[in-house]
Amino acid sequence: MQFVCPKCRQNLIKDGNSLKCENSHCFDIAKQGYVNLLLGSGSGNHGDNKLMLWARKAFLDGGYYEKLKNAVAEAVSDYASDGARVIDCGCGEGYYTSAVCNEVESIEMCAFDISKDALKLACKRNNSIEYAVASSFDIPVRDESVDLLLEIFSPHAQKEFSRILKPDGIMIMVIPLTRHLFELKQAVYDEPYENEVAPFEIDGYTLLENREVKYKFSLNDTQSIKNLFMMTPYYYKTGVKEQARLNTLQHLDVSAEFSILIYKKSL
């Protein structure tokens, strides 16, 4: 899939180690393989920091979310026709992006994230995917050019998603359910709480399927437990006293509960 210039919206063509448009706007390709298409004050470091990213990478490489990864790849395979243009919005360090690209070889795939550090890791996972630093609220692709859009634990930018999806395009969204990681919360908080799950209905879309993925996994060392906690938003909203409770834990059985929501654009 071809990225467009964030300044003039013309197609970007590779020229050596850069991407250029017909209006001579030029964006260098980083040595890792991604291109930065954020403009102005948005071009600095944003998104997840290195601590969160390395914790997430270590946790995901442990295989604890492999069932979800496989289920996402299966959903894409079921709904993406040969040659489909697929985009992963807010791809992070590329765990799911790479799996989809490897399992569904007939698609044309690109991905973006607002974090440069995340994309450095994503490029190492799979350098055959086109990656860009970009925001879900200003996606550098053409109107109605995407057949299938992935949104996995990332911001929902409905206006932009609707702009880039083709008529009858598919959106696959992954969200945590009410009891997801509840045992981790029990270990940290005096009063653990369940997740709030928003209604599944989205204006302009028809919900085709809700595929639930529910299972339990075991963490058998303190560092793995801390990696899980550090990769979640809870880490930055929790006091030092509560965080310290994880330092003595050596085993934790945790519930993983997700919905894979599959929508069809209806407007």
C-alpha positions, 0 to 999 in steps of 0.5 A, spaced: 500 500 500 502 506 498 503 512 503 501 519 501 505 525 503 502 528 509 503 535 506 500 535 499 496 528 499 500 526 493 503 519 492 510 518 495 515 514 491 521 511 493 527 515 491 534 511 494 533 512 501 527 517 501 520 517 499 518 523 495 512 526 492 511 530 485 511 536 489 518 535 492 516 533 499 521 528 501 521 524 507 528 520 509 527 512 511 530 510 517 536 505 517 531 500 521 526 501 515 520 506 517 519 513 515 516 518 519 510 522 516 508 526 522 509 533 521 511 539 525 511 538 533 508 532 532 515 529 529 518 528 536 518 522 540 510 520 542 506 514 544 509 508 548 516 509 552 522 504 551 520 501 558 513 499 556 515 497 549 521 492 552 516 490 557 511 488 552 516 485 547 518 480 553 511 478 555 509 477 548 515 473 546 513 469 551 507 466 547 502 468 553 498 472 547 499 467 542 492 464 542 489 472 540 495 473 535 492 466 531 485 468 532 487 475 529 490 472 523 485 467 522 480 473 522 484 477 517 484 470 513 477 469 513 475 476 511 481 479 506 481 477 499 487 476 495 491 482 494 487 486 499 490 492 502 490 491 509 493 497 514 494 496 522 493 502 525 497 503 532 501 497 530 506 498 536 512 493 536 508 489 530 507 483 534 500 482 531 502 485 524 507 481 523 503 474 524 498 477 520 503 478 514 506 471 515 499 467 515 496 471 510 501 472 504 496 474 499 495 481 502 498 488 501 500 490 508 502 497 511 502 499 518 503 505 522 504 507 530 505 514 533 512 511 537 518 511 533 521 506 538 515 502 537 517 501 529 524 500 530 522 494 534 516 492 529 521 493 523 526 487 526 520 483 527 518 483 519 522 488 514 517 486 509 511 491 511 511 498 510 511 502 516 510 509 518 510 514 524 503 517 524 497 518 528 490 515 527 487 521 527 491 523 520 493 517 517 497 518 510 493 514 505 488 515 500 481 516 501 477 509 500 483 505 499 483 500 504 480 493 504 481 491 511 483 495 517 486 493 524 485 496 530 488 492 536 488 496 543 489 502 539 485 509 539 479 509 535 479 514 530 472 513 527 472 519 522 479 517 519 477 510 519 471 511 515 475 516 510 480 511 508 476 504 508 473 502 501 465 502 501 464 495 504 471 495 507 472 491 513 474 493 520 477 488 525 477 491 532 480 487 538 478 490 545 479 487 552 473 484 556 470 485 563 475 480 567 481 481 562 487 481 567 483 481 573 487 477 577 493 482 576 489 487 579 487 483 585 494 482 586 496 490 586 489 494 588 486 494 595 479 494 591 480 491 584 475 493 578 472 490 572 473 493 565 468 497 562 466 495 555 463 500 551 457 498 546 459 494 540 454 498 535 458 503 531 455 508 527 456 507 519 458 500 520 454 493 521 457 488 526 458 481 522 461 477 528 464 477 535 469 472 536 471 471 543 477 469 546 478 467 553 483 463 557 487 463 563 495 463 563 500 462 568 506 467 569 512 463 573 517 468 575 517 475 578 519 479 572 514 476 567 509 478 572 512 485 572 512 485 564 505 484 564 504 490 569 508 495 565 505 494 558 499 496 561 496 503 562 495 501 569 502 501 571 502 509 570 496 510 574 498 506 580 502 508 586 509 506 588 506 502 594 501 498 590 507 497 584 511 494 590 506 488 591 509 485 585 516 484 587 514 478 592 510 475 587 513 469 583 507 466 580 500 468 578 494 465 574 491 470 569 485 471 565 485 473 558 479 475 555 478 479 548 473 480 543 475 480 536 469 485 533 468 484 525 465 490 522 463 492 515 462 499 513 455 500 511 456 508 509 
